Amino acid sequence: MPYRWTNALAPQILFIYVFIYLKGTTHSNQHFRSCVKWYRARVSSRAHFHL
């Protein structure tokens, strides 16, 4: 498995794990929203750098 491909895929896999974990917690909603905001900002900034 190429390192580059793994590196690109790792954040998505991590995000899925976080999503599943937060779904199981009772206080998840607000925390989950902030996580999604952070993740989207991170992804969009990464896309910017690659363009």
PDB file as gemmi writes it, atoms N, CA and C in Angstrom:
CRYST1    1.000    1.000    1.000  90.00  90.00  90.00 P 1                      
ATOM      1  N   MET A   1       0.847  -1.200   0.000  1.00  0.00           N  
ATOM      2  CA  MET A   1       0.000   0.000   0.000  1.00  0.00           C  
ATOM      3  C   MET A   1       0.887   1.257   0.000  1.00  0.00           C  
ATOM      4  N   PRO A   2       0.741   2.127  -0.984  1.00  0.00           N  
ATOM      5  CA  PRO A   2       1.592   3.324  -1.051  1.00  0.00           C  
ATOM      6  C   PRO A   2       1.388   4.221   0.176  1.00  0.00           C  
ATOM      7  N   TYR A   3       2.477   4.786   0.644  1.00  0.00           N  
ATOM      8  CA  TYR A   3       2.423   5.639   1.844  1.00  0.00           C  
ATOM      9  C   TYR A   3       1.527   6.850   1.607  1.00  0.00           C  
ATOM     10  N   ARG A   4       1.626   7.421   0.427  1.00  0.00           N  
ATOM     11  CA  ARG A   4       0.860   8.621   0.111  1.00  0.00           C  
ATOM     12  C   ARG A   4      -0.638   8.357   0.228  1.00  0.00           C  
ATOM     13  N   TRP A   5      -1.063   7.211  -0.315  1.00  0.00           N  
ATOM     14  CA  TRP A   5      -2.471   6.844  -0.299  1.00  0.00           C  
ATOM     15  C   TRP A   5      -2.949   6.623   1.132  1.00  0.00           C  
ATOM     16  N   THR A   6      -2.133   5.973   1.928  1.00  0.00           N  
ATOM     17  CA  THR A   6      -2.469   5.732   3.339  1.00  0.00           C  
ATOM     18  C   THR A   6      -2.583   7.057   4.075  1.00  0.00           C  
ATOM     19  N   ASN A   7      -1.664   7.958   3.793  1.00  0.00           N  
ATOM     20  CA  ASN A   7      -1.656   9.262   4.437  1.00  0.00           C  
ATOM     21  C   ASN A   7      -2.907  10.053   4.088  1.00  0.00           C  
ATOM     22  N   ALA A   8      -3.365   9.938   2.858  1.00  0.00           N  
ATOM     23  CA  ALA A   8      -4.571  10.643   2.431  1.00  0.00           C  
ATOM     24  C   ALA A   8      -5.818  10.027   3.057  1.00  0.00           C  
ATOM     25  N   LEU A   9      -5.783   8.716   3.279  1.00  0.00           N  
ATOM     26  CA  LEU A   9      -6.953   8.002   3.774  1.00  0.00           C  
ATOM     27  C   LEU A   9      -7.078   8.047   5.298  1.00  0.00           C  
ATOM     28  N   ALA A  10      -5.953   8.190   5.975  1.00  0.00           N  
ATOM     29  CA  ALA A  10      -5.946   8.128   7.439  1.00  0.00           C  
ATOM     30  C   ALA A  10      -6.928   9.098   8.104  1.00  0.00           C  
ATOM     31  N   PRO A  11      -6.999  10.376   7.704  1.00  0.00           N  
ATOM     32  CA  PRO A  11      -7.942  11.300   8.362  1.00  0.00           C  
ATOM     33  C   PRO A  11      -9.390  10.850   8.222  1.00  0.00           C  
ATOM     34  N   GLN A  12      -9.750  10.289   7.069  1.00  0.00           N  
ATOM     35  CA  GLN A  12     -11.118   9.821   6.869  1.00  0.00           C  
ATOM     36  C   GLN A  12     -11.445   8.666   7.799  1.00  0.00           C  
ATOM     37  N   ILE A  13     -10.521   7.713   7.924  1.00  0.00           N  
ATOM     38  CA  ILE A  13     -10.721   6.555   8.803  1.00  0.00           C  
ATOM     39  C   ILE A  13     -10.835   7.022  10.257  1.00  0.00           C  
ATOM     40  N   LEU A  14      -9.958   7.932  10.637  1.00  0.00           N  
ATOM     41  CA  LEU A  14      -9.976   8.478  11.991  1.00  0.00           C  
ATOM     42  C   LEU A  14     -11.299   9.180  12.260  1.00  0.00           C  
ATOM     43  N   PHE A  15     -11.770   9.939  11.272  1.00  0.00           N  
ATOM     44  CA  PHE A  15     -13.020  10.670  11.424  1.00  0.00           C  
ATOM     45  C   PHE A  15     -14.197   9.717  11.610  1.00  0.00           C  
ATOM     46  N   ILE A  16     -14.181   8.604  10.879  1.00  0.00           N  
ATOM     47  CA  ILE A  16     -15.255   7.610  11.010  1.00  0.00           C  
ATOM     48  C   ILE A  16     -15.256   7.016  12.416  1.00  0.00           C  
ATOM     49  N   TYR A  17     -14.062   6.714  12.934  1.00  0.00           N  
ATOM     50  CA  TYR A  17     -13.964   6.185  14.298  1.00  0.00           C  
ATOM     51  C   TYR A  17     -14.477   7.192  15.319  1.00  0.00           C  
ATOM     52  N   VAL A  18     -14.091   8.452  15.142  1.00  0.00           N  
ATOM     53  CA  VAL A  18     -14.544   9.515  16.050  1.00  0.00           C  
ATOM     54  C   VAL A  18     -16.056   9.653  15.970  1.00  0.00           C  
ATOM     55  N   PHE A  19     -16.590   9.592  14.754  1.00  0.00           N  
ATOM     56  CA  PHE A  19     -18.037   9.701  14.543  1.00  0.00           C  
ATOM     57  C   PHE A  19     -18.778   8.595  15.289  1.00  0.00           C  
ATOM     58  N   ILE A  20     -18.298   7.367  15.162  1.00  0.00           N  
ATOM     59  CA  ILE A  20     -18.924   6.226  15.830  1.00  0.00           C  
ATOM     60  C   ILE A  20     -18.831   6.385  17.349  1.00  0.00           C  
ATOM     61  N   TYR A  21     -17.662   6.823  17.818  1.00  0.00           N  
ATOM     62  CA  TYR A  21     -17.464   7.000  19.265  1.00  0.00           C  
ATOM     63  C   TYR A  21     -18.398   8.072  19.813  1.00  0.00           C  
ATOM     64  N   LEU A  22     -18.486   9.195  19.102  1.00  0.00           N  
ATOM     65  CA  LEU A  22     -19.314  10.301  19.582  1.00  0.00           C  
ATOM     66  C   LEU A  22     -20.797   9.965  19.515  1.00  0.00           C  
ATOM     67  N   LYS A  23     -21.195   9.144  18.548  1.00  0.00           N  
ATOM     68  CA  LYS A  23     -22.601   8.732  18.454  1.00  0.00           C  
ATOM     69  C   LYS A  23     -22.997   7.943  19.692  1.00  0.00           C  
ATOM     70  N   GLY A  24     -22.038   7.246  20.280  1.00  0.00           N  
ATOM     71  CA  GLY A  24     -22.319   6.429  21.457  1.00  0.00           C  
ATOM     72  C   GLY A  24     -22.363   7.220  22.755  1.00  0.00           C  
ATOM     73  N   THR A  25     -21.901   8.461  22.742  1.00  0.00           N  
ATOM     74  CA  THR A  25     -21.893   9.254  23.965  1.00  0.00           C  
ATOM     75  C   THR A  25     -23.150  10.107  24.066  1.00  0.00           C  
ATOM     76  N   THR A  26     -23.483  10.495  25.276  1.00  0.00           N  
ATOM     77  CA  THR A  26     -24.736  11.218  25.504  1.00  0.00           C  
ATOM     78  C   THR A  26     -24.592  12.713  25.206  1.00  0.00           C  
ATOM     79  N   HIS A  27     -23.402  13.266  25.416  1.00  0.00           N  
ATOM     80  CA  HIS A  27     -23.195  14.706  25.227  1.00  0.00           C  
ATOM     81  C   HIS A  27     -22.640  15.014  23.841  1.00  0.00           C  
ATOM     82  N   SER A  28     -22.901  14.108  22.891  1.00  0.00           N  
ATOM     83  CA  SER A  28     -22.182  14.150  21.624  1.00  0.00           C  
ATOM     84  C   SER A  28     -22.545  15.339  20.735  1.00  0.00           C  
ATOM     85  N   ASN A  29     -23.798  15.753  20.708  1.00  0.00           N  
ATOM     86  CA  ASN A  29     -24.245  16.683  19.671  1.00  0.00           C  
ATOM     87  C   ASN A  29     -23.393  17.932  19.501  1.00  0.00           C  
ATOM     88  N   GLN A  30     -23.217  18.696  20.573  1.00  0.00           N  
ATOM     89  CA  GLN A  30     -22.472  19.952  20.457  1.00  0.00           C  
ATOM     90  C   GLN A  30     -21.004  19.680  20.133  1.00  0.00           C  
ATOM     91  N   HIS A  31     -20.452  18.699  20.798  1.00  0.00           N  
ATOM     92  CA  HIS A  31     -19.053  18.343  20.591  1.00  0.00           C  
ATOM     93  C   HIS A  31     -18.837  17.851  19.165  1.00  0.00           C  
ATOM     94  N   PHE A  32     -19.787  17.063  18.683  1.00  0.00           N  
ATOM     95  CA  PHE A  32     -19.686  16.510  17.334  1.00  0.00           C  
ATOM     96  C   PHE A  32     -19.707  17.636  16.305  1.00  0.00           C  
ATOM     97  N   ARG A  33     -20.560  18.640  16.522  1.00  0.00           N  
ATOM     98  CA  ARG A  33     -20.637  19.760  15.577  1.00  0.00           C  
ATOM     99  C   ARG A  33     -19.321  20.509  15.506  1.00  0.00           C  
ATOM    100  N   SER A  34     -18.696  20.735  16.657  1.00  0.00           N  
ATOM    101  CA  SER A  34     -17.414  21.437  16.663  1.00  0.00           C  
ATOM    102  C   SER A  34     -16.343  20.592  15.967  1.00  0.00           C  
ATOM    103  N   CYS A  35     -16.419  19.276  16.138  1.00  0.00           N  
ATOM    104  CA  CYS A  35     -15.477  18.385  15.467  1.00  0.00           C  
ATOM    105  C   CYS A  35     -15.653  18.447  13.952  1.00  0.00           C  
ATOM    106  N   VAL A  36     -16.897  18.467  13.519  1.00  0.00           N  
ATOM    107  CA  VAL A  36     -17.186  18.524  12.081  1.00  0.00           C  
ATOM    108  C   VAL A  36     -16.668  19.837  11.507  1.00  0.00           C  
ATOM    109  N   LYS A  37     -16.897  20.936  12.234  1.00  0.00           N  
ATOM    110  CA  LYS A  37     -16.403  22.248  11.784  1.00  0.00           C  
ATOM    111  C   LYS A  37     -14.892  22.222  11.638  1.00  0.00           C  
ATOM    112  N   TRP A  38     -14.215  21.688  12.660  1.00  0.00           N  
ATOM    113  CA  TRP A  38     -12.745  21.622  12.633  1.00  0.00           C  
ATOM    114  C   TRP A  38     -12.273  20.754  11.484  1.00  0.00           C  
ATOM    115  N   TYR A  39     -12.922  19.611  11.293  1.00  0.00           N  
ATOM    116  CA  TYR A  39     -12.522  18.674  10.244  1.00  0.00           C  
ATOM    117  C   TYR A  39     -12.715  19.285   8.857  1.00  0.00           C  
ATOM    118  N   ARG A  40     -13.852  19.949   8.657  1.00  0.00           N  
ATOM    119  CA  ARG A  40     -14.121  20.584   7.363  1.00  0.00           C  
ATOM    120  C   ARG A  40     -13.112  21.684   7.080  1.00  0.00           C  
ATOM    121  N   ALA A  41     -12.805  22.472   8.091  1.00  0.00           N  
ATOM    122  CA  ALA A  41     -11.820  23.551   7.917  1.00  0.00           C  
ATOM    123  C   ALA A  41     -10.460  22.965   7.557  1.00  0.00           C  
ATOM    124  N   ARG A  42     -10.117  21.881   8.224  1.00  0.00           N  
ATOM    125  CA  ARG A  42      -8.826  21.232   7.988  1.00  0.00           C  
ATOM    126  C   ARG A  42      -8.756  20.684   6.564  1.00  0.00           C  
ATOM    127  N   VAL A  43      -9.839  20.019   6.150  1.00  0.00           N  
ATOM    128  CA  VAL A  43      -9.867  19.414   4.817  1.00  0.00           C  
ATOM    129  C   VAL A  43      -9.824  20.498   3.739  1.00  0.00           C  
ATOM    130  N   SER A  44     -10.599  21.564   3.924  1.00  0.00           N  
ATOM    131  CA  SER A  44     -10.637  22.615   2.905  1.00  0.00           C  
ATOM    132  C   SER A  44      -9.289  23.330   2.818  1.00  0.00           C  
ATOM    133  N   SER A  45      -8.630  23.530   3.957  1.00  0.00           N  
ATOM    134  CA  SER A  45      -7.320  24.181   3.938  1.00  0.00           C  
ATOM    135  C   SER A  45      -6.292  23.272   3.268  1.00  0.00           C  
ATOM    136  N   ARG A  46      -6.418  21.962   3.502  1.00  0.00           N  
ATOM    137  CA  ARG A  46      -5.510  21.003   2.850  1.00  0.00           C  
ATOM    138  C   ARG A  46      -5.720  21.016   1.342  1.00  0.00           C  
ATOM    139  N   ALA A  47      -6.988  21.101   0.924  1.00  0.00           N  
ATOM    140  CA  ALA A  47      -7.300  21.145  -0.502  1.00  0.00           C  
ATOM    141  C   ALA A  47      -6.702  22.408  -1.124  1.00  0.00           C  
ATOM    142  N   HIS A  48      -6.772  23.507  -0.383  1.00  0.00           N  
ATOM    143  CA  HIS A  48      -6.190  24.769  -0.836  1.00  0.00           C  
ATOM    144  C   HIS A  48      -4.701  24.621  -1.113  1.00  0.00           C  
ATOM    145  N   PHE A  49      -4.005  24.003  -0.170  1.00  0.00           N  
ATOM    146  CA  PHE A  49      -2.557  23.852  -0.300  1.00  0.00           C  
ATOM    147  C   PHE A  49      -2.199  23.020  -1.525  1.00  0.00           C  
ATOM    148  N   HIS A  50      -3.012  21.996  -1.803  1.00  0.00           N  
ATOM    149  CA  HIS A  50      -2.707  21.123  -2.934  1.00  0.00           C  
ATOM    150  C   HIS A  50      -3.009  21.791  -4.267  1.00  0.00           C  
ATOM    151  N   LEU A  51      -3.957  22.750  -4.277  1.00  0.00           N  
ATOM    152  CA  LEU A  51      -4.249  23.505  -5.501  1.00  0.00           C  
ATOM    153  C   LEU A  51      -3.154  24.539  -5.699  1.00  0.00           C  
TER     154      LEU A  51                                                      
END                                                                             
